Amino acid sequence: MASGEMFDAQAKSSAVPKVNLLTVFRLGLFQMGLSMMSILTLGVLNRVMIQEIAIPATLVALVLALPAFVSPSRVWFGQISDAKPLWGYHRTVYVWVGAAIFAIAAFLAVQVMWQLNNAASSAGGWAWTTETIGWTALLSLIFAVYGLALCASGTAFAALLVDVSEEDNRSKVVGIVWSMLMVGIIVGGVLSGSLLKELTPEANIDTLQAAVNRLFVIVPALVFGFAIAATLGVEKKYSLYSSRSTLVNREDSITLGKAWEILTASRQTGLFFTFLLVMTLCLFMQDPILEPYAGQVFKMPLAESTKLNVFYGIGLLIAYSVAGFFVVPRLGKRKSARLGCMLVAFCAVLLGLSGFTANPAFLKLGLVLFGLATGFLTTAAISLMLDLTAAEAAGTFIGAWGLAQSMSRGVAVVLGGTILDVGRRLLPNLVLAYGLVFALEAVGMVLSIWFLNRVNVTEFQTNTKQAIASVLESDLD
């Protein structure tokens, strides 16, 4: 970069206002919407398909995990948002288009689910027939499209957070934005429960279909509105991307291959990627089985089991606020993450033990504590993740971290359903079958600490800067 360009970049950086508290809360609306969508898929659809429609849990887990299995596209979407602005914006338009697509796909998925139920009913119960295979394939395709849309919008949004934040306020931005994620879980749980409140264990399929259809019209429409409101005008006013990046004015050189060179320049990238894989796998293995756990072991109706997300969300909300503003800035990101891993392992064991009581109050308490531990861990891990992100290729790095999280979350969903099915066959009762899932979560969380202990931010930053300089020099040659 010529000296004149450097001074221009510094002047532009100083002219960009620091993102204010109200805008950070507004950005959180997008995360709030994403959590509401996750309740629809993992809190409502999984329960309906496993218990009400009686589709095998492994198949349900595989279908619901498809959005995660298309997550390699996150690296590509991240690199594209770095290099190819849409309508003058590197992030905002990607967020909007992705949100529109996943909102529509969610509604279509429900309609196909009813057709799958009709096909199974006509066969006298679940069986592989031409009809069930066809509708399952279509449902899988829709969930894959849903996942691609999530990848595009979510990666661009996370890169936007890097663009508008700095190291000194990053943990606070993460704390607020991810607190809104938990607000979405609470709001989504309450809204879903209220829209499904007329359902009883004796409700027929027509009543169930009408209630679920209404839910999948109202919530996706709200979420799309949140995506617009959250990001409108933010990038233009607060983004530091153009002043930080030495590559932003050289868009012809930001190829996926060169972005990959930067991404893989440090061994720390692989270590942190593996930590995210294992950690996220253990955080979400219970996702596909929690509502069925509440229904089959604790005898809770659909509307009540959906509201379990409220208790989990309360714990997360408290933890995000406390950890982001007080604990992580004082204890440090890596030490906080290590402590969070141990707390999550303890709470996973507690959730498994709650089944022996068959007391819903014990389950709810366990979920509040699990939420507290999860919020503590994710605040520290996400703050560390944003530090391990080069400004010159923010979208690509965010795509890589998102890939780790999404792939492991998808594997977690499949493992949760599969382990439950295996436990049902090998263990004498349902409590032990569900408990096996929680026990394996705890073991994996302890394992993730081994990878975390080897993460070094300084080494990452040094190696990445050298790689960026090498890319620029090769272009000049």
Secondary structure, 3 states (H helix, E strand, C coil): CCHHHHHHHHHHHHHCCCCCHHHHHHHHHHHHHHHHHHHHHHHHHHHHHHHHCCCCHHHHHHHHHHHHHCCCHHHHHHHHHHHCCECCECCHHHHHHHHHHHHHHHHHHHHHHHHHHHHHHHCCCCCCCHHHHHHHHHHHHHHHHHHHHHHHHHHHHHHHHHHHCCCCCHHHHHHHHHHHHHHHHHHHHHHHHHHCCCCCCCCCHHHHHHHHHHHHHHHHHHHHHHHHHHHCCHHHHHCCHHHHCCCCCCHHHCCHHHHHHHHCCCHHHHHHHHHHHHHHHHHHCCCCCHHHHHHHCCCCCHHHHHCHHHHHHHHHHHHHHHHHHHHHHHHCHHHHHHHHHHHHHHHHHHHHHHCCCCCHHHHHHHHHHHHHHHHHHHHHHHHHHHHCCCHHHHHHHHHHHHHHHHHHHHHHHHHHHHHHHHHHHHCCCHHHHHHHHHHHHHHHHHHHHHHHCCCCHHHHHHHHHHHHHHHHHHHHC
